[in-house]
Amino acid sequence: MNITTAIDGTTATITLDGDIDFDTLPPLRAAADALPAHVDDVLWDLDRTAFMDVAGLHLLFAPTPPQRPERRTTVTGLRPQPLRLLLLAAETNPAVFDLARLLANTPFTGVGRPSPEA
């Protein structure tokens, strides 16, 4: 898995190339934990992530530890399988898995693919 982080003002985009599972969860969390304190928006670009298991739910919906600043987390580039997992989780427990927050400002042209202008 390759992880790339780009920071623009108070927004960080973390792009990954590979699957999200419990083997890749620690380096993904480390990438988010290494962000500077002024970053308050984190965008996970999952365009090159074909598979995500429950570890992705832990990554995207983990509560913020008290010693870390609160950050808004959103995703883009959802492919069909990760999107299905998120939809199933939201259907099962919508209070915990708030897709409206996670997918904010993500227009879709079809199942799991954001529109070109996103």
C-alpha positions in Angstrom: 0.0 0.0 0.0 1.1 3.5 -0.9 -0.1 6.4 1.2 0.3 10.0 0.0 -0.6 13.1 2.1 -1.1 16.5 0.7 -1.9 19.6 2.9 -3.6 22.7 1.5 -4.3 25.2 4.3 -6.4 23.5 6.9 -7.3 20.5 4.7 -5.4 17.3 4.3 -6.0 14.8 1.5 -4.8 11.3 2.2 -4.7 9.2 -0.9 -4.1 5.5 -0.7 -3.3 2.9 -3.3 -4.4 -0.5 -2.0 -7.0 -2.2 0.2 -8.0 -1.3 3.7 -7.9 -4.1 6.2 -6.5 -4.8 9.6 -2.9 -5.1 8.2 -3.1 -1.7 6.6 -5.0 0.1 9.4 -2.0 1.0 11.5 -0.1 2.9 8.8 -3.3 4.6 7.8 -4.0 5.7 11.3 -0.3 6.8 11.6 -0.8 9.0 8.5 -3.8 10.7 10.1 -2.1 11.0 13.4 0.9 12.7 11.8 -1.1 15.6 10.5 -0.3 19.0 11.9 -2.6 20.4 14.6 -3.9 23.1 12.3 -5.5 20.6 9.9 -9.2 20.4 10.7 -10.5 18.7 7.5 -9.3 15.2 6.4 -10.3 13.9 3.0 -9.7 10.2 2.3 -9.3 9.7 -1.4 -10.3 6.0 -1.9 -10.3 6.0 -5.7 -7.6 3.3 -5.8 -9.1 1.3 -3.0 -11.1 -1.7 -4.4 -11.6 -3.5 -1.1 -12.3 -2.3 2.4 -13.3 -4.6 5.3 -14.5 -3.6 8.8 -11.1 -1.9 9.4 -12.2 0.9 7.1 -15.2 1.5 9.4 -12.7 1.8 12.4 -10.6 4.2 10.4 -13.4 6.5 9.1 -15.6 6.5 12.2 -13.2 6.2 15.1 -13.9 8.7 17.9 -11.3 11.4 18.2 -9.0 10.9 21.2 -9.1 13.8 23.7 -5.5 14.8 23.1 -6.1 15.3 19.3 -8.1 18.2 17.8 -11.5 17.4 16.4 -11.4 16.9 12.6 -14.0 16.7 10.0 -13.6 13.4 8.0 -14.9 12.9 4.5 -14.2 10.5 1.7 -14.2 10.7 -2.1 -13.6 8.2 -4.9 -15.6 5.4 -3.4 -15.6 2.3 -5.5 -18.5 -0.2 -5.4 -17.3 -2.6 -2.6 -16.3 0.0 -0.1 -19.5 1.9 -0.8 -21.6 -1.2 -0.2 -19.9 -1.8 3.1 -20.6 1.8 4.2 -24.2 1.6 3.1 -24.7 -1.7 5.0 -23.1 -0.2 8.1 -25.3 2.9 7.9 -28.4 0.7 7.4 -27.4 -1.4 10.4 -26.6 1.5 12.8 -27.3 4.9 11.3 -26.5 6.8 14.6 -22.9 5.5 14.6 -22.3 5.3 10.8 -23.4 8.8 9.7 -22.9 8.8 5.9 -24.3 12.3 5.5 -21.2 13.6 7.4 -18.7 11.2 5.7 -20.0 11.8 2.2 -20.6 15.5 2.5 -20.0 17.4 -0.7 -19.5 14.2 -2.7 -21.6 14.2 -5.8 -22.1 10.8 -7.4 -22.8 9.8 -11.0 -23.5 6.2 -10.2 -22.8 3.5 -7.7 -19.6 4.3 -6.0 -18.2 6.8 -8.5 -18.0 10.5 -7.9 -18.8 12.8 -10.7 -15.8 14.2 -12.7 -16.3 17.7 -11.2 -15.9 16.4 -7.6 
